Amino acid sequence: MGNNFKVGLALGGGVARGLAHIGVLKILLRAGVKIDYLAGTSIGSLIASLYACGLSLKVIEELARGISRRVWMDYTLPRMGLMAGERLEQLVSLLTRRRRIEELPLPLGIIATDLTEGKRVILRSGSIAKAVRASCAIPGIFKPVEIDGRLMVDGGVLEMVPARAVKEMGAGLVIAVDVGSYEDEHKIENMFDIIFRAINIMAREITESRESGADLVISPDLGGITSFQFHRAAEVITIGEKAANGALPSIRAILSS
């Protein structure tokens, strides 16, 4: 599929629901959509980083289906968060072969929030593993991550779907994937639900109050999938494929216009 301008893909946050990004990527690549810029928030940053580092989508999907949460969850004394995040960083470091963001052939932006200044940050250099850990550092659940003297937390606090970020990186056409992490159908039962719901409400309010920056938004129908249902990876990936298939006519129309 040819085009004369650069295509950027923005992968949003949503914990387990973000595994739908794998299905979206599968369909876009199968259809010949060339991705020139890539940005991700929270789990979107993880999927984006693995893909940008050259891991095949087949391998990424196998990891999503088979990896145990015990591999990346590390509970700690709750001083600044329930989990340290060190295991997650170690896992990402292994999978990305300890590479740095600026070394990648595909321009990658990882979105985090600077707690000190209260600003959204696009991480374009430095350790991929540390940047992903920062982007996934959900306040109250994961400890903040220090990068260049600044305390970083989940990028979803200020930009759940990083469409504006990928446009700032240089994309002419921005395709955003919103995995709809606002779980309005899910009963609030524990502390995790409270934290996720609060952050999602805040992020949605911020998103709705300003222009998203996306030319097209793919929104997989993930109603009923909750934040920590990683055991439903196969189902979530299939839902992502279905949503991307549905969006292909619009994408083709934009690229050919």
N, C-alpha and C positions, 0 to 999 in steps of 0.2 A: 504494500500500500504506500504509494509515494506521496510526499508532501514537501512544500518548499519552506516550511518553518519548523521550529523546534517544538517538540511535544514534551510536556512535563506531566508527571504522574505524582499525585499527592495521596499518600496513604494515611488515613486517620487512626486515632486511638480507639480502643474498645476491648482491651484484654482478650479473652478467648474469641470474642466476636471478630477480632482482627484477623483471624485465620482465613476469613473470606477473601482477604487480599491475595492469597495464593491462587484461588480460583479465578479471580479477576485477571491476574497476570497471565495465567495459562491461556485464557481466551484472547486477550489482547495480542499476545505474542503469536499465537496460532493464526490470528487474522492478519498478521504482518504489520501491526502498529509498532513503529520504532519509537522507543522511549529515549529521549535525549537528556532529560533531567528527572531526578527522583528525590522526593522528600518524604519523610515519615515522622509521625508523632507516636510516642509510646510503642505499642506492639507494631505499629506501622513502620517505625524506625528499624525494628528488628528484621521484619520481612524485607524492607528496602535494602538494608545493609547486606543481608545474606545474598540477595539477588545481585546487588552491585559488585559483590566480591566474586561472582562467577559460579556460585552454587547453582546447580540445575534445579528447576522447580520440582522435579521428581524427588530429589534428595530433600528439599525443603518440606515437601508434603509428607514424606516418610518420617521426618523429624517431628512434624506437627502431630502426626497420628500416633507415634510410638514413644515419645519422650515422657518420662515421668516428672511430675511437678517436684518431686523430692530432689531432682538433679539441680534445679535452679532456685528453690526456696530455702532460705537459711534464716530461721528465726533467731532473734537476738534480744538482749534486754531492751525494753521499749523506752529508750531515752529520746531518740529522734525518729524512730520508726520500728515497726514490729519485725522487719526483715532487713538484713544488712545489704543485700544486693550483690555481695561479693561472688556468690556462686553463679549468678546470672552473668556477671562480667567475665568470669573465668570461662564459662561455656561459650559466650560470644567470641571471646578472644581465640579460643580453640577453633571455632567454626570459620572465623574470618582470617585465620592464620596470622593473628597479631598485626594486621595491616592498619594503616592510617587512612583517614578519609581522603586526604589530598593525593594519595597514591592511586586511587581508583580511576579507571578509564571513563566510567560513567559518573558525571557530576552528582554528588549526593549531599543532601542537607538533612541534618538530624535536629529536630526541634526540642528545645528544653526551655524551662522558665527560670530566670535568674531571681532567686528569692530576695536578694538584697535590694536590687533596683526595681523589682516588680516588672521585668521586661521579658518579652519573648526573645529567644536567642536561636539563631540558625548556626549550628556547629558545622563548619566546613573544613576543619582541619583537626589533627590530633587523633588519639586512639579511638577506633570505631567502637571497641568494646566499652570503654568508659563513657563515650557519648550515648550509646544505646542504654546503658545502665542509668544515666542521668535522665534521659527522655522517658524511661519507664518508672522513674522513682515517684510513684503515687504518694502524695503527702499523707503521713500518718501510717502508711503501710511499709514503704521502703525509706531507708535513711536518705537524706539529701546527699548529693555527690559534689565534691569540690573539684572544680575545673578552673585553672588559671586564677585561683584565689577567690572564686565566686561559688556560692552554694546553689546548685541546680536541682530542680525537681521536674516532674512530669510536664512535658510540653503542652499536654492537653488542658492544663490550667488556663492557658491563654489562647491556644490555637489547636483545637481538637483535630481539625482537618487542615493540613498545611498548604492550602491552595495559594494563598498570598505569598507564602515563602517560596514555592517553586516558581511562581511568576517573577519574583525578585531575583531569582537565580538566573533568569534569562529565557524562560519558556515563552513561546508565542501562543501555544494552545495548552490550556491546563485542564487535565482530566482529574477529578477528585473522587476518591472512594470514601464515602461516609458509612461506617459500619453501625451507625445509630446506637451508640453505647448508652443512650438514655433508656433505661429498662422500665417503661411505664407499666408493663404487665407483670413485673416481678414483685412478689411480696417482700417487704423489708423484714429480714429475720435476724441479722447479725451486724456486727460492727463494720465488716467489709461492705455490706450492702449500703449502710449509712454513708460511708466515706465515698463510695463510687457514685451514689445518687447525688450527693451534695456537689461533687466536682462536676458531674455531668450537667446538672442544672445550671451551674455557674458558666460552664463552657458554652452551653447552648445559648444562654442569654447574650454572651459576648459575641458569638457567631451571628446571631440574628440581628444584632445592633449595627453590623457593618457589612459591607460587601464582601462576599466570600473570595472573590478573585478567580473562581472556577468558570470555565466555559461550558463544562458538562460535569454533572455529578452522578456517579453510580451509587445507588443506595440499596444494597442487598437486603432482602426481607428477612431480618433476623429476630423477629418477634418470638419470644419464648426461649431464646438462647441467652443465658445469663453469663456474667463476667468470668466465672471460674469453671465453666463447663468445657474444659479442654478435652474431655473424653468424647466430645461430640465433634471433633475436628473434621472427620470425613464429611459429615452433614453440613458443617459450616462452609467448607471449601466448595462443595457442590452448589450451595446457595450463591456463593460468590461467582461461580461459573455461569449460573443462570442469569444473574443480574448483568454481567458483562455481555453475555449473548444478546440480551434485550437492548443494550445500549449501542451495539455495533452499528445499526443503521444510522443512528444519529452521529456517531463518530465518523463514519464514512462520508456522510453528507457534509460535515464541517471540513474534513480534510480535502474534499474535492471541490469545495466552493471557492 
